[in-house]
Amino acid sequence: MLKEFILPDLGDGIKKAVVLKVFVKPGDHLETDAPVVEIESDKATIEVPSTLSGLVKEVRIREGEEASEGMVLLIVETAGTGSVPPAPSAASQKAEEPGAIKVPPPASAGTPALVEVTLPDLGDGIKSAEILKVLVKPGDPVQADQGILEVGSDKATIEVPSPVSGTVAEVLVRDGDKAEIGRVVLKIVAGSPATASAPVAPEPAAPKTASPEVRSQAQPQEPATEPQPVSRQTAAPAAPSVRRLAREIGVNVNEISGTGPGGRITQEDVKAWSKKLHQTRGSSAGPVSGQAAGIAQKPLPDFSKFGPVERRSMSTIRYKTAEHLSYAWQTIPHVTQFDKADVTVLESLRKQFSPSVEKAGAKLTMTAILVKVLAAALRKYPQFNASVDMESKEIILKSYVNIGIAVDTDAGLIVPVIRDADKKNISTIALALTDIAGRARNRKITPEDLQGGCMSITNLGGIGGTSFTPIVNSPEVAILGVSRGSMEPVWNGSAFEPKLMLPLSLSYDHRIIDGADAARFLRWVCEALEQPLKLLIEG
């Protein structure tokens, strides 16, 4: 009897996926639960098992094609007699013309699928992460969006959620491991956790270290000759997001050799291939202006000769912070403008309105007020709400206003973002600050919380100091530093009177911001703090 094997329900929200590999061909004998295809959706890589047993008569899907839930993948001859309608054409399937065959889902369509969960994209520039804690073990039930891993990314400590509900079948990483984006970290039998039956998983193997050959592909050296494309007979195994990236930067994904699991092509492979092409085909003009030249690290002395020493590994956040700030310092010509604001009246108003904000569950801090003032300043001086593209010789002006707030955590410094700060009142900003600061310190921050900043504030007033020179948080072009306010004698024209003065430090990118503009910007911020009505009139 001929039966159709269709693509079953793959779990929460997964409706279509790209076929990475077809495991069967016509003439093969297929057993129940044997893998049929390997597919990759925007959430996970999944191996789809067969619900039929018999002889494969026809394969209706090819590697590289996109399959939708309910699509016929195979025709299988099982015990008995019967027939199946001929395969409808692609046009008839797409348009569903009158007379087109609609295949009803079989009773086994809900058979749980084994989902390979990969380390997801954690945000711009994040290529790998440290596995800080594995939150589940084989046999544990999980719900969609439940935390399964805690990882230390380039910018923050992040909890990775499960893409599907089901039962953990296998865990492929351990606490302390380093994992590349796209690596398979665990497997889940998709379906209701109460009913999903996880297969017996083999003893988790120690994570493999990339071979020198793989590492050299992921981080290529300067090539002497034109890079040679890979020869393929089938479509390249790459996720839709990877294919989209390749299209956007103008490279052919089918020419790229993949370093991901099973030879899959990752976003890093696409970027590395593009870099190779630019190095061999580009002009001899040298590196693009604004890119940091490599600086050789001088060997350190043997400090143990002078006394006892202890070596401690940098956390992922600390190391990436060092990398990011080194890059920013080398590529951005920094200048810092200093000023002081008389916040005597503002401090009195802050204390007056603090109880009403506290009733809402937040504290009315000077930082919350500064966020609102800075948002208004960015609207008035749009050249500060910008980024520099030296390669295309353009200045990117942003029409949105998101303010980054530097937060000191046990794991290191991170900068979560208050979005649309210009559209929020100070009370709402205070609540948002309380929320993101708490989540940052409790390692519950998400990648989205760390992206899209226009300008940052770093407030050291709670610790002390009179002034400092903050480093611009690239690709932003300015950052506002805040020191501790203090009472100072201020001449009013006839006598000195005590005033609460707040020291402010504005570091800026001198490539697109001139000193006079910086002085005007910071003076406007000071005046808005000194005369709150100015914010209502001009902000």
C-alpha positions in Angstrom: 0.0 0.0 0.0 1.4 3.4 -0.9 1.3 6.0 1.8 2.4 9.6 2.1 4.9 10.8 4.7 4.2 14.5 5.4 6.2 17.0 7.4 4.6 16.8 10.8 4.0 19.5 13.4 7.5 20.4 14.6 6.7 22.3 17.8 5.8 25.8 19.0 5.8 28.3 16.2 7.7 26.3 13.6 5.7 26.2 10.4 8.4 25.9 7.7 12.1 25.1 7.5 15.0 24.6 5.0 15.9 21.0 4.3 19.6 20.5 5.1 19.9 16.8 4.3 17.7 14.0 2.9 18.7 10.7 4.5 16.7 8.4 2.1 16.4 7.7 -1.6 14.0 5.7 -3.8 14.6 2.0 -3.2 15.7 2.3 0.4 13.9 0.3 3.1 12.6 2.7 5.7 12.0 1.8 9.4 9.8 3.6 11.8 11.6 6.3 13.8 14.5 6.3 11.3 15.6 9.8 10.3 14.1 11.0 7.0 15.3 14.6 6.7 17.3 17.1 8.7 15.8 20.6 8.6 16.7 24.0 10.0 14.1 26.6 11.0 14.7 30.0 12.5 14.6 28.4 16.0 16.4 25.1 15.8 18.0 22.3 13.7 15.7 19.2 13.7 16.0 15.6 12.6 12.6 14.4 11.5 11.9 10.7 12.1 9.7 8.4 10.0 6.3 7.4 11.2 6.1 4.7 8.4 7.9 1.5 7.6 8.3 0.2 4.1 10.0 0.7 0.7 10.7 4.3 -0.3 9.1 4.7 -3.8 9.5 8.5 -4.3 11.3 11.4 -2.6 9.5 14.7 -3.2 11.9 17.1 -1.5 15.5 18.0 -2.2 18.3 19.5 -0.1 18.2 23.2 0.0 14.4 23.5 -0.6 12.0 25.0 1.9 9.4 22.6 3.4 6.1 23.7 5.1 4.2 21.8 7.7 1.9 19.2 6.0 4.0 19.0 2.8 4.4 15.5 1.3 8.1 14.5 1.6 8.0 10.8 0.7 5.9 8.1 -0.9 6.4 4.8 1.0 5.1 1.4 0.0 3.9 -0.4 3.2 2.2 -3.7 3.7 -1.2 -3.9 1.9 -2.5 -2.6 -1.4 -3.5 0.8 -2.6 -2.3 3.8 -4.3 -1.5 7.4 -3.8 -2.3 10.3 -6.1 0.5 11.5 -8.3 2.6 14.4 -7.0 1.0 17.8 -7.7 3.2 20.3 -9.5 4.9 23.1 -7.6 2.7 25.6 -9.3 -0.5 23.8 -8.3 0.7 23.4 -4.7 1.6 27.1 -4.5 -1.6 28.5 -6.1 -4.0 25.7 -4.9 -5.9 25.8 -8.2 -9.3 24.0 -8.4 -8.6 20.3 -8.5 -5.3 20.5 -6.6 -4.9 17.6 -4.2 -4.9 18.5 -0.5 -3.4 15.8 1.7 -5.0 15.4 5.1 -2.6 15.1 8.0 -2.2 11.5 9.2 -3.0 10.6 12.8 0.7 10.5 13.5 1.3 14.1 12.5 1.9 15.0 16.1 4.7 12.5 16.6 7.4 14.2 18.7 10.5 15.3 16.8 14.0 15.4 18.1 15.0 19.1 18.1 18.7 20.0 18.1 18.9 23.3 20.1 21.8 25.5 18.9 23.3 28.4 20.7 21.3 31.3 19.2 22.4 34.6 17.8 23.0 36.7 20.9 23.3 40.1 19.2 25.6 42.2 17.0 29.2 41.2 17.2 28.8 38.2 19.6 30.5 35.2 18.0 30.8 32.9 21.0 29.8 32.5 24.6 30.9 30.8 27.8 28.5 28.3 29.2 28.2 29.5 32.8 25.5 27.1 34.0 23.5 24.3 32.4 20.0 24.6 33.9 18.6 21.2 32.7 19.6 17.6 32.5 18.5 14.6 30.4 15.0 13.6 31.3 13.9 17.0 32.5 10.6 18.4 31.1 10.9 21.9 29.6 8.5 24.4 28.4 9.0 26.8 25.5 10.9 29.9 26.6 12.0 28.2 29.8 15.7 28.9 30.6 18.0 26.0 29.7 21.4 27.6 29.8 23.1 30.6 31.4 25.8 32.0 29.1 28.4 34.8 29.4 28.3 36.6 26.0 30.5 39.3 24.7 28.3 42.0 26.4 26.4 40.4 29.3 25.3 37.3 31.1 22.2 35.9 29.3 19.7 33.1 30.0 19.0 31.1 26.8 15.4 29.9 26.5 14.2 26.7 25.0 12.7 27.1 21.6 10.1 24.3 22.1 8.3 22.4 24.8 9.3 18.8 25.4 11.7 16.6 27.3 15.5 16.9 27.4 17.1 14.0 25.6 20.8 14.9 25.6 23.0 17.7 26.9 26.1 18.4 24.8 27.8 21.1 26.8 29.1 21.5 30.4 29.6 24.3 32.8 32.7 26.3 31.8 32.7 25.2 28.1 33.2 27.8 25.3 30.6 27.5 22.5 30.4 29.2 19.1 27.1 30.7 17.9 25.2 27.9 16.1 26.7 25.0 18.0 24.3 22.3 19.1 24.1 22.5 22.9 21.3 20.0 23.7 18.6 17.9 22.2 14.9 18.0 23.1 12.1 15.6 22.2 9.5 18.1 21.1 5.9 17.7 22.4 4.1 17.9 25.7 6.6 17.4 28.5 4.1 15.2 30.3 3.8 12.8 27.4 7.0 13.2 25.4 9.2 10.1 25.7 12.9 10.9 25.5 15.1 8.3 23.8 17.9 6.9 25.9 20.7 9.3 25.3 24.3 8.2 25.1 26.7 9.4 27.8 27.4 13.1 27.0 30.7 13.3 25.2 33.2 15.9 26.1 32.8 18.9 23.7 35.2 18.6 20.8 37.8 21.3 20.4 37.9 22.7 16.9 40.7 21.3 14.9 43.5 23.6 13.6 42.0 23.3 10.1 38.5 24.4 11.3 40.0 27.2 13.3 41.9 28.4 10.3 38.7 28.5 8.3 36.8 30.5 11.0 39.7 32.9 11.5 41.5 33.0 8.1 45.0 34.4 7.8 45.9 36.8 5.1 45.6 34.8 1.9 48.2 35.1 -0.8 45.9 34.0 -3.6 42.3 34.2 -4.7 40.2 31.9 -2.3 38.8 28.9 -4.1 35.1 28.2 -3.9 33.7 24.9 -2.7 32.4 22.5 -5.4 28.8 21.3 -4.6 26.3 19.2 -6.3 23.5 20.2 -3.9 22.4 23.4 -2.2 24.6 24.7 0.6 23.5 23.8 4.1 22.7 27.2 5.6 19.9 28.7 7.6 17.6 31.4 6.0 19.3 34.0 8.2 22.7 33.0 6.9 21.5 33.1 3.3 20.1 36.5 3.8 23.4 37.8 5.2 25.2 36.4 2.2 22.9 38.2 -0.1 23.2 41.4 1.7 27.0 41.5 1.6 27.1 40.2 -2.0 28.7 36.7 -1.7 27.6 33.3 -3.0 26.7 31.1 -0.1 27.1 28.0 -2.3 30.9 28.7 -2.6 31.5 28.7 1.1 32.8 25.9 3.2 30.9 25.5 6.5 32.5 25.0 9.9 29.3 24.4 11.8 27.9 21.1 12.9 27.6 18.7 10.0 29.4 21.2 7.7 26.6 23.8 8.0 27.5 27.3 7.1 27.4 29.9 9.9 27.2 33.7 9.7 30.9 33.7 10.8 31.8 31.6 7.7 30.0 34.1 5.5 31.9 37.0 7.0 35.2 35.2 6.8 34.7 34.3 3.2 33.7 38.0 2.4 36.9 39.1 4.2 39.0 36.8 2.1 37.5 38.1 -1.1 38.0 41.7 -0.1 41.6 41.0 0.9 42.5 39.4 -2.5 40.3 41.6 -4.8 40.5 44.9 -3.0 42.8 47.8 -3.9 46.3 48.2 -2.3 45.2 51.3 -0.5 45.5 49.6 2.8 42.9 49.3 5.6 39.8 51.5 5.7 40.3 54.7 7.6 39.0 54.3 11.1 39.9 50.7 11.5 42.4 49.9 14.3 45.7 48.6 13.3 46.9 45.5 15.2 49.2 46.4 18.1 51.6 43.6 19.1 51.5 42.6 22.8 54.9 43.0 24.4 56.0 40.0 26.5 55.4 40.5 30.2 58.2 40.0 32.7 58.2 37.1 35.1 56.4 38.8 38.0 57.0 35.7 40.3 60.6 36.8 40.5 59.5 39.8 42.6 57.1 38.0 44.9 54.0 35.7 45.0 51.5 36.1 42.2 48.1 34.7 41.3 46.6 34.3 37.8 42.9 34.6 37.2 41.1 34.0 33.9 39.2 37.0 32.6 35.4 36.5 32.5 33.9 36.7 29.0 32.4 40.1 29.7 35.7 41.5 31.1 37.6 40.2 28.1 35.1 41.5 25.5 34.9 44.8 27.3 38.7 45.1 27.1 38.5 44.3 23.3 35.6 46.7 22.7 37.1 49.7 24.6 40.5 49.1 23.0 38.9 49.3 19.6 36.9 52.4 20.5 40.0 54.1 21.9 42.1 53.3 18.8 39.5 54.3 16.2 37.8 57.3 17.8 39.7 60.5 18.3 38.4 61.3 21.8 38.0 64.8 23.3 36.4 65.4 26.7 34.5 68.6 27.6 33.9 69.4 31.3 31.2 71.6 32.9 29.2 71.9 36.1 25.5 72.3 36.6 23.9 74.0 39.5 21.3 71.4 40.6 20.3 73.1 43.9 16.7 73.7 42.7 16.5 70.4 40.9 17.6 68.4 44.0 14.8 70.1 46.0 12.3 69.2 43.3 13.6 65.6 43.2 13.1 65.2 46.9 9.6 66.7 46.6 8.4 64.3 43.9 10.3 61.2 45.1 7.4 59.7 47.2 5.0 59.6 44.3 7.6 57.8 42.1 8.4 55.4 45.0 4.7 54.5 45.2 5.0 53.2 41.6 7.9 51.0 42.6 10.9 53.0 41.5 13.3 55.7 42.8 13.5 59.1 41.4 17.3 59.4 40.8 19.4 62.0 39.2 20.2 59.4 36.5 16.5 59.1 35.6 16.3 62.9 35.2 19.5 63.0 33.1 18.1 60.3 30.7 15.2 62.6 30.0 17.4 65.7 29.6 19.9 63.9 27.4 17.1 62.6 25.2 15.9 66.1 24.7 19.4 67.3 23.9 19.8 64.6 21.2 16.7 66.0 19.5 18.0 69.5 19.7 21.6 68.5 18.5 21.1 65.6 16.1 24.8 65.3 15.2 25.2 63.7 18.6 22.6 61.1 17.7 24.7 59.6 14.9 27.3 57.0 13.9 30.2 57.2 11.5 30.6 55.0 8.4 34.2 55.7 7.3 34.1 53.0 4.6 31.2 54.6 2.7 32.2 58.1 3.9 28.7 58.7 5.4 27.3 60.0 8.7 24.2 57.9 9.9 21.7 60.2 11.6 19.1 58.3 13.8 15.5 59.4 14.1 15.0 57.4 17.3 16.4 58.1 20.8 17.6 55.2 22.9 19.9 56.0 26.0 22.4 53.4 27.2 23.0 53.2 31.0 26.4 51.8 32.2 25.6 49.2 35.0 28.3 47.8 37.3 27.7 44.1 37.9 29.7 41.3 39.5 30.4 39.9 36.0 31.6 43.3 34.7 30.3 46.5 33.1 27.3 46.2 30.7 25.2 48.9 29.0 21.5 48.1 28.8 19.3 50.5 26.8 16.3 52.7 27.7 14.3 52.7 24.4 12.4 55.8 23.1 13.6 57.8 26.1 12.3 61.0 24.4 8.8 59.6 24.5 8.8 58.6 28.2 8.2 60.8 31.2 10.7 60.8 34.1 8.5 58.4 36.2 8.4 55.8 33.4 12.1 56.2 32.9 12.8 55.6 36.6 10.7 52.4 36.5 12.6 51.3 33.4 16.0 52.0 35.1 15.0 50.0 38.1 13.9 47.1 35.9 17.0 46.9 33.6 19.5 47.5 36.5 17.9 44.7 38.5 17.9 42.3 35.6 21.4 43.2 34.7 22.7 42.4 38.2 20.6 39.2 38.4 21.9 38.0 34.9 18.4 38.2 33.4 19.3 40.7 30.7 18.5 39.8 27.1 20.5 40.6 23.9 17.8 43.0 22.8 18.3 45.0 26.0 21.9 45.7 25.0 21.3 46.9 21.4 20.3 50.1 19.7 21.8 52.7 22.0 22.3 56.2 20.6 24.3 57.7 23.5 25.3 56.4 26.9 25.4 57.7 30.5 28.0 56.5 33.0 27.3 57.8 36.6 30.0 57.4 39.2 28.5 59.9 41.6 27.5 57.2 44.0 31.2 56.2 44.4 32.9 59.6 44.3 35.3 61.7 42.2 35.3 65.1 40.7 35.6 64.3 37.0 36.8 61.7 34.6 37.1 61.0 30.8 34.7 58.2 29.8 35.4 56.3 26.5 32.8 56.6 23.8 30.8 53.4 23.4 31.3 52.7 19.7 29.4 53.0 17.3 27.9 55.9 19.3 29.7 59.2 19.0 29.3 60.6 22.6 29.0 59.6 26.2 28.1 61.6 29.3 30.0 61.0 32.5 28.5 62.1 35.8 30.6 62.6 39.0 29.5 63.3 42.6 27.8 66.6 43.3 29.1 68.8 46.1 28.3 72.1 47.8 30.5 74.9 46.5 30.6 78.7 47.0 29.2 80.4 43.9 29.5 84.1 43.3 26.1 85.6 42.5 27.4 89.1 41.7 27.5 90.5 45.2 28.3 87.6 47.4 29.2 83.9 47.5 26.3 81.5 48.2 26.3 77.7 48.7 25.2 75.8 45.6 25.0 72.1 44.9 27.2 71.6 41.8 27.1 68.5 39.6 30.3 67.8 37.6 29.6 66.5 34.0 32.1 65.1 31.5 31.2 64.8 27.8 33.5 62.6 25.7 32.9 62.8 22.0 34.1 61.7 18.6 36.0 64.6 17.1 35.6 63.1 13.6 32.1 64.5 13.3 31.7 66.7 16.4 33.6 69.9 16.8 34.7 71.4 20.1 32.3 74.3 19.9 29.3 72.0 19.3 30.3 69.9 22.3 30.5 72.9 24.5 27.1 74.1 23.4 25.6 70.6 23.9 26.9 70.2 27.4 26.0 73.8 28.4 22.4 73.1 27.2 22.3 70.0 29.3 23.6 72.0 32.3 21.0 74.8 31.7 18.2 72.2 31.4 19.2 70.8 34.8 19.5 74.3 36.3 16.2 75.5 34.9 13.8 72.6 34.5 11.2 74.7 32.7 13.8 75.0 29.8 13.2 71.3 29.2 9.4 71.9 28.7 10.0 75.0 26.5 12.9 73.8 24.3 13.1 70.0 24.8 
